[in-house]
C-alpha cells in the first residue's frame, strides 16, 4: 500500500500517462496538486509454479507420458489509477488548442463520484457543477449558459475559475487478471543427457475478465468530461480495455 502526490506527472512530452492532463496551468500548480498519475494505492502479484511429483517407480512409457508436468499461474490485482473529471473545451478562455483544453468543475460534497459497476457512465455526473464565485464577481466571470440549474443563492457561475474537484480526484476501475500455464517436459536421453522436449500451453486472462482503463480527460477522448464548455452535462465514459480478452497460445521448445 502506498501513495504518491505531485503537481504534474508528465514529462516534457506532456502525455506520459494516458489518463494524465497534458498541460497543467503553470500559474496555479498547487491548485492541481493531487495523486500522481501513476499512483496505485493497492497492488498484489502472486506467481506460482508447481512441478507435479513423478513417482520413482514409474519407468518407460508411463514416466514419459505422465511425468514431467508443471502448472504455473500469475495472479494480478490493483485498485486502479486516478483520473480527473473535467469541463471540456476552453471554458477559461485561455486560447489553448488541441488536447490542452480543459477546465475543472466543482464537486458536490458528500456525493459518490463513481457509479460502481457502470462502464458507459463510470463517473457520476450529478456530483459536479460549474465553478461558482460570489455574486460580486459577476462582471469578471464568464458565463455557463448551458448549466442545467441556476447557481446557488448569492453565487454566479464562473467559467474562468478552476473548480474544487481537483486533479486525479477519482480512481478508475480495479484490475483483476489471472494467467495460467501447463508445461510438459519430456527428456530424451537417447539423444543426450540434457536433451528435453518441452510443450507449453499458456492462457492469458484465464477468466476472460474485462479490465478497463479509467475515463480519460484528454479533450477529444472526453471520457472524463462531465460538463461541456457551456456548462451543460456531458456523457463521458470508459472506452478502452487495460488488458486484452482471453488469449491462448501453444509452443514446443527443444532444450539441449
Secondary structure, DSSP 8 states (H G I E B T S, - for coil): ----EES----TTS-SSTTS-SS--GGGTGGG-EE-TT--S-EEEEEEEEE----TT--HHHHHHHSSEEEEEEEEEE---EE--EE-S-TT-----GGG--B--EE-TT---B-TT-STT-B-GGGEE--EEEGGGGGGS---TT-SS---TTEEE-TTS--SS-TT-EE---EEEEEEEEEEEEE-TTT-TT-EEEEEEEEESTT----B-----STTT-TTEEE-TTS-B-------BSS-S-EEEEEEEEE-
